[in-house]
Amino acid sequence: MKKISKEVIMYIIMGIGTTIVSLGSYYILANPLNLNYQLANIISWILAVTFAYITNKKYVFESKVNDMKGIFKEASSFYLARISTLLIEMASMFIFVTIFHFDANIIKLLNQGIVLVLNYVFSKLFVFKKTSTTSS
């Protein structure tokens, strides 16, 4: 139980950092630089996911995978899981911004809560899952 509590706390802390990277880069790209909101969203996603992979691997799930093949598999799974939540977020942005004309900045902020929960579940169940046997 203690391990789960530490993991959840670390995920929240790293999630806050990831959210800062995501929102900070999005707002800079979309507002002062005037990039299209979807393009700004994709670039901010790439920056945030890279930050999240590094911090989740090291501090949250404490992955011991160090060989190139294992890291490639783990990182690929991580990015694939994040692509699925990106598609959910992009669909939400399209529906609420393009169709219903809500403010893109507000919708981006609201999406972060949904994405945060889904990303934890996907990481826990599919990316950094603990196996009973380890490969040599």
Protein Blocks (a to p, Z undefined) as FASTA:
>chain_A
ZZmmmmmmmmmmmmmmmmmmmmmmmmmmmmmnopafklmmmmmmmmmmmmmmmmmmmmmn
opabfbfklmmmmmmmmmmmmmmmmmmmmmmmmmmmmmnopafklmmmmmmmmmmmmmmm
mmmmmmmpccfbdcZZ
